[in-house]
Amino acid sequence: KSSAPSVVGLFRDLVVNRDFWAICGLSFALTLVRETFNDWSVDFIKSEAGPEVSLRVASFLALPFDICGATGIILTGVVLTRISPRFQRWFIAANLVLLTASLLLLPHSSSWGLYWTVALVGLVGFCGLGPYSLLAGYFSVRLRGEASAGTISGIVDSVGYLAGVLAGSGFGWILDHGGYPIGFRVLSGVALVAALLALLLPTSSHHTGNA
């Protein structure tokens, strides 16, 4: 049974670990998308639907983000337990490419009808929250084994919280200068970077002893 490595040794190893930086980068990118939609999806739907849709209705129409996100979390976990580890990163990357496409289409969806806007908001939740949910748990354990999982999970979550700070004020600044079309292009770029980072995710567990 492996014992927990020293904190100094663990940090020294993580600094030069490509897989660790990929997980942290994904945590930052996907938390940024998640928190942006938590903060702004109701306002976006209200602005796209026009004055005939009340804030209460817009809040209801934003629910697919969370409902589809919860479904995506469950299905992503189920799929990852049933496919080979070497295919897991490709599955997650494919989800994030679909997330990128959804974000690019969102600013144009109102011209197709409000139902398309709501459906795309749900698709963003479905594609983004599944991979997001695995980072501080599943992949933290896979990176260095159970002995170091708690420390790594805490770091990964902390990186995500930094992104959460930017989701409100940072996205608001973008909206002031370019509106939702520019805002969603920026988010789509973040999602595309996340898709590339997903290809660097660890595909095997690394259990180590004392550092």
PyMOL commands that set and color helices and strands:
alter all, ss='L'
color gray80, all
select helices_A, chain A and resi 7-15+18-49+55-61+63-80+85-111+114-134+138-144+146-198
alter helices_A, ss='H'
color red, helices_A
deselect
rebuild
show_as cartoon
